[in-house]
């Protein structure tokens, strides 16, 4: 479980670090960045399950 939490936190830090390079005039809002930072494990697991079940 520690590995999963570590990967999750590294992903969140990576997404938040990338969002600091986005200019203020971009159409991407802060709410989109927060959803991407904290929601990627859910969406990734859903896509993996769909790919696995379609085999």
C-alpha positions in Angstrom: 0.0 0.0 0.0 3.0 2.3 0.6 4.1 2.0 -3.0 0.6 3.0 -4.3 0.5 6.0 -2.1 4.0 7.0 -3.2 3.1 6.7 -6.9 -0.1 8.7 -6.2 1.8 11.5 -4.4 4.5 11.6 -7.1 1.8 12.0 -9.8 0.1 14.8 -7.8 3.4 16.6 -7.4 4.2 16.2 -11.1 0.9 17.5 -12.3 1.0 20.5 -9.9 4.6 21.2 -10.9 3.5 21.2 -14.6 0.6 23.5 -13.8 3.0 26.2 -12.6 4.3 26.5 -16.2 0.9 27.4 -17.5 0.4 31.1 -18.2 -2.5 33.0 -16.7 -4.1 33.6 -20.0 -4.5 29.9 -20.9 -8.1 28.6 -21.0 -7.2 25.9 -18.4 -8.5 26.9 -15.0 -7.3 26.0 -11.6 -10.2 23.7 -11.0 -9.2 21.6 -14.1 -5.7 21.3 -12.7 -6.9 20.1 -9.3 -9.2 17.6 -10.9 -6.3 16.3 -13.0 -3.9 16.2 -10.1 -6.2 14.3 -7.7 -8.4 12.3 -10.2 -5.8 10.6 -12.4 -5.6 7.4 -10.4 -9.4 6.9 -10.7 -9.4 7.5 -14.4 -6.3 5.4 -15.1 -7.7 2.4 -13.2 -11.1 2.7 -15.1 -9.3 2.8 -18.4 -7.1 -0.2 -17.4 -10.1 -2.2 -16.4 -11.9 -1.4 -19.7 -8.8 -2.4 -21.7 -8.5 -5.6 -19.6 -12.1 -6.6 -20.0 -12.1 -6.0 -23.8 -9.3 -8.5 -24.3 
